[in-house]
Amino acid sequence: ASLKGLVTSMMTPAEEVRRRHRTEGWNALMLPEQQWSVLDRIRSPEKYDWLDDQEKTEDLDRERKGLKPLKRKLPRAVRAMQGYARGELERVASVTFDKLTRQERGIWKLMKRFHNDPQLLVDRTKLGPEGFDPERAPRVRFKHPKSWTKEEREWASLDKILNPELWRGLKLRQQETSDDHETAEMAASYLRPADEVADAEGPPPSSVPMPKNPFSKGGLGSMFGGVVKAALSHSVEDAAALATEGGGDWICDLDRDQIMEVWAAKHPQASWDAAKCKAHVLLTRYN
């Protein structure tokens, strides 16, 4: 029963991209998501009845105004996906990787990445005592930041310090492959550090006092070390709640050496402050 509930509460990568395509529009998707969406429309046209209706409505409106039907031109990096037939895609999805051509392997990877199998999500929660999934971190890095959960945003703020070269690579690849889809400035904004996002939103009004965090640096080691250590041993969620009692997103302010020190520790340390406890929680789940 618990597994069944888990399945219904988790959205597959395919469902997530379809949802954002419908609710936020084509330009809200990153390049790999756009490429997969074109393939998915070929494989599962019934999922895109809403888009067919939308395009027909647009064409009728133009016709009433005496205008020609709209020519819908896809970005150059996406256009090649239109050349596949449904039978070809089904064959690529069903055979083993070693039997595919180089071009077909790229298609195969896209379809596996944006799969529609809820059972895979359940299986990944059973990979270890902490539910560790080695693919969790790469999946978050490649997700559109708009679809990140609160925890994923917090982890990204840490991972950008721990693995800056990976985030620079993602940023450059997005700029290179989306020249006719979006500007480099737009692509860069997707991967800007979490503290820049917080700054852009602005500080709270001066009339609203900031909540005092009893777990601020300095006092946690001596006063609450035992409590936090026990919480970390008992529940990752409980420990995360202790470290972010303010309720907003946690933004990592540790340097790389401090993060590596926390990562190397087998167990939480009573002397750790709130930031290190939070880092431990996230590293346990993602790294």
C-alpha positions in Angstrom: 0.0 0.0 0.0 2.8 2.4 0.8 4.5 1.8 -2.5 1.3 2.4 -4.3 0.9 5.7 -2.6 4.5 6.6 -3.5 3.8 5.9 -7.1 0.8 8.1 -7.3 2.5 10.9 -5.5 5.5 11.0 -7.8 5.5 12.5 -11.3 7.6 10.7 -14.0 10.1 12.8 -16.0 7.8 12.5 -19.1 4.7 13.7 -17.1 6.7 16.6 -15.7 7.9 17.8 -19.1 4.4 17.4 -20.6 2.9 19.4 -17.7 5.3 22.3 -18.1 4.9 22.3 -21.8 1.1 22.7 -21.4 1.1 25.1 -18.5 4.2 27.2 -19.1 4.6 26.9 -22.9 7.3 25.7 -25.3 9.9 28.3 -24.3 9.8 27.2 -20.7 11.5 23.9 -21.8 15.2 23.4 -22.1 16.7 22.1 -25.3 16.7 18.4 -24.4 13.1 18.7 -23.2 12.1 20.3 -26.5 13.8 17.5 -28.5 12.1 14.9 -26.4 8.7 16.6 -26.7 8.9 16.4 -30.5 9.6 12.7 -30.3 6.9 12.2 -27.7 4.3 13.9 -29.9 5.2 11.4 -32.6 5.0 8.4 -30.2 2.0 9.5 -28.2 0.0 11.9 -30.3 -3.1 11.5 -28.0 -1.1 13.3 -25.2 -1.0 16.4 -27.5 -4.6 16.8 -28.5 -4.6 20.0 -26.5 -1.7 21.3 -28.7 -3.5 20.3 -31.9 -6.6 22.2 -30.8 -4.5 25.2 -29.8 -2.8 25.3 -33.2 -6.1 24.9 -35.1 -7.6 27.8 -33.1 -4.6 30.0 -34.0 -4.9 29.1 -37.7 -8.7 29.8 -37.7 -8.1 33.2 -36.0 -5.6 34.1 -38.7 -7.9 32.9 -41.5 -10.7 35.1 -40.2 -8.3 38.1 -40.3 -7.3 37.3 -43.8 -3.8 36.1 -42.9 -2.0 33.0 -44.0 -1.6 30.0 -41.7 1.2 30.4 -39.2 4.5 28.6 -40.2 5.7 27.0 -37.0 9.5 26.7 -37.4 11.3 24.8 -34.7 14.8 25.6 -33.5 17.6 24.1 -35.7 18.7 21.7 -32.9 15.1 20.3 -32.6 14.1 20.2 -36.3 15.9 16.8 -36.9 13.6 15.1 -34.4 10.6 15.6 -36.8 12.0 13.2 -39.3 11.2 10.0 -37.3 8.2 7.8 -37.8 6.4 6.3 -34.8 7.5 2.8 -35.8 11.2 3.8 -35.9 11.0 5.3 -32.4 9.3 2.2 -31.0 12.1 0.1 -32.5 14.8 2.3 -31.0 13.1 2.2 -27.6 12.9 -1.6 -27.7 16.4 -2.7 -28.8 19.6 -2.8 -26.8 22.0 0.1 -26.9 24.7 -1.8 -28.8 22.4 -2.5 -31.7 21.8 1.2 -32.4 23.5 3.6 -34.8 25.3 6.6 -33.4 22.4 8.9 -34.2 19.8 6.4 -32.8 21.7 6.2 -29.5 21.1 9.9 -29.0 17.4 9.3 -29.5 17.5 6.3 -27.2 19.1 8.3 -24.4 16.5 11.0 -24.7 13.6 8.5 -24.4 15.3 6.8 -21.4 16.0 10.1 -19.7 12.4 11.3 -20.0 10.8 7.9 -19.2 7.2 7.4 -18.2 7.7 4.4 -15.9 6.5 5.1 -12.3 8.0 1.9 -11.1 11.5 3.2 -11.8 10.8 6.0 -9.4 9.8 3.5 -6.7 12.8 1.3 -7.4 15.2 4.2 -6.9 13.9 4.8 -3.4 15.0 1.3 -2.5 18.7 1.6 -3.5 20.0 1.9 0.0 19.3 2.5 3.7 19.1 6.3 3.0 17.2 5.8 -0.3 20.4 7.0 -2.1 20.1 7.2 -5.9 23.3 7.8 -7.8 21.3 9.4 -10.6 19.5 11.9 -8.4 22.2 14.6 -8.6 22.6 14.5 -12.5 18.9 14.6 -12.9 18.6 17.7 -10.8 21.5 19.4 -12.6 19.7 18.9 -16.0 16.2 19.8 -14.8 14.9 23.2 -15.5 15.4 25.3 -12.4 11.7 26.3 -12.5 10.8 22.7 -11.7 13.2 22.3 -8.8 11.7 21.5 -5.4 12.8 23.5 -2.3 15.3 20.8 -1.4 16.7 20.6 -4.9 17.2 24.4 -4.9 19.0 24.1 -1.6 21.2 21.3 -2.8 22.0 23.2 -6.1 23.3 26.1 -4.0 25.8 23.6 -2.4 26.7 21.7 -5.5 27.6 24.9 -7.4 30.3 25.4 -4.8 31.4 21.7 -4.7 31.3 21.1 -8.5 31.6 24.5 -10.2 33.1 23.0 -13.4 29.9 20.9 -13.9 27.7 24.0 -13.7 30.0 26.0 -16.0 29.8 23.1 -18.5 26.0 23.0 -18.4 25.9 26.8 -18.8 28.2 26.8 -21.8 26.4 23.8 -23.5 23.0 25.6 -23.2 24.5 28.7 -24.7 26.0 26.8 -27.7 23.0 24.7 -28.5 20.2 27.2 -28.1 21.4 30.1 -30.3 18.1 30.2 -32.3 15.9 29.4 -29.2 17.0 31.8 -26.5 19.7 34.3 -25.8 22.8 33.4 -23.9 21.7 35.8 -21.1 18.5 33.7 -20.7 20.4 30.5 -20.6 22.8 31.8 -18.0 19.9 32.9 -15.9 18.7 29.3 -15.6 21.9 28.4 -13.7 22.6 31.5 -11.8 23.6 30.9 -8.1 20.8 30.6 -5.7 22.0 33.6 -3.7 21.5 35.8 -6.9 18.0 34.5 -7.2 17.3 35.5 -3.6 18.9 38.9 -4.1 16.7 39.4 -7.2 13.6 38.8 -5.2 14.7 41.5 -2.8 14.8 41.6 1.0 11.6 41.4 3.1 9.9 44.7 4.0 11.6 46.4 6.9 8.3 46.4 8.8 8.5 42.6 8.9 11.1 41.4 11.4 13.3 38.5 10.3 12.7 35.4 12.5 15.6 34.6 14.8 17.2 31.3 14.1 18.1 29.5 17.4 20.4 27.3 15.4 22.6 30.0 14.1 26.4 29.6 13.9 28.3 29.4 17.1 25.6 28.1 19.4 24.6 24.8 17.8 27.7 22.9 18.7 27.6 23.4 22.4 23.9 23.6 23.0 22.2 21.5 20.4 24.8 19.1 19.0 23.4 16.1 20.7 19.8 16.9 19.5 20.9 17.5 15.9 23.1 14.3 15.9 20.2 12.3 17.1 17.9 13.8 14.5 20.3 13.1 11.7 20.6 9.5 12.8 16.8 9.2 13.0 15.5 11.1 10.0 17.0 13.2 7.2 13.8 15.3 7.1 13.8 16.0 10.8 17.4 17.2 10.6 16.7 19.4 7.6 13.8 21.0 9.5 16.1 21.8 12.4 18.7 23.4 10.1 16.2 25.6 8.3 13.7 26.5 11.0 13.2 29.9 9.4 11.1 28.3 6.7 12.7 29.8 3.6 15.2 28.3 1.2 18.6 27.5 2.7 21.5 28.9 0.7 24.9 27.3 1.3 27.5 29.7 2.7 30.3 27.1 3.2 33.4 27.1 1.1 34.5 24.0 -0.8 37.0 22.9 1.9 34.3 23.0 4.6 31.9 21.0 2.4 34.6 18.4 1.7 35.2 18.2 5.4 31.5 17.5 6.1 31.4 15.0 3.2 34.3 13.0 4.6 32.7 12.6 8.0 30.9 9.3 8.4 28.6 10.6 11.1 27.3 14.0 12.2 29.6 15.9 14.6 28.3 17.5 17.8 30.5 20.6 17.1 28.9 21.3 13.7 26.8 24.5 13.2 23.5 24.6 11.4 25.1 25.1 7.9 27.3 22.0 8.3 24.4 19.9 9.5 22.3 21.0 6.6 25.2 20.2 4.2 25.5 16.8 5.7 21.8 16.1 5.1 22.0 17.1 1.4 25.2 15.4 0.7 23.8 12.2 2.2 20.9 12.3 -0.2 22.5 13.6 -3.4 26.2 12.9 -3.3 
